[in-house]
């Protein structure tokens, strides 16, 4: 993996704490990535870690055109998977709070302040952005709702915890807890399930907060249902092997 840092000559603006690391895994998102970065609130004290998972389009070229000294680029020559990209970004993250969100424009970066509020208030260790909380007009696919319901039941049976939008990629957590996730083995979409299993196994407090989700405008989803199913099942099997 190659590392590159893109700087400009603008003077840095002074902010108050906390410092936030925003991890954006990207794979051929040239039409959306600039808009996502530009929508990050400039009131935040942050860095952006772009993890390019083997893009073959102009995604990174467009990122480098952005005049923002807080952008760091990590690049894989070949596609490694969603989980692998997040784990790479996680190891480089310097922020007191770490944010992950999708780079396809469906998540709303303007909602980051609401996402991190429970952490700033010392209520929880992890916050998950939930499409099911509050009002949301996004047409969430039925097969994903069914999948999340099954995982929700498993989490309740095993940990006695409730989480509805358990496959959400919009999350925030404390830097002090990031080392706990280094042992995650699922490098694809199964990362999201194993992330929660790992959090609950370590007695971390998790809370869902409302987020708005938009339909994808450009391109198509890179998620393959059979890969998600294998990843989720693998995460569940690995957890029970470790526990028993």
Secondary structure, DSSP 8 states (H G I E B T S, - for coil): -EEEEE----------S-EEEEEEEESS-TTTHHHHHHTS-TTSEEEEEEEEES--SSHHHHHHTS--TTEEEEEESS---HHHHHHHHHHH---SEEEE--SSS-B-GGGHHHHHHHHHTTS-SEEEEETTSS-------HHHHHHHHHHHHHHHHHH----S-TT---EEEEGGGGGGGGG----STTHHHHHHHHHHHTT--EEEEE--B----SS-----HHHHHHHHHHHHHHHHHHH-
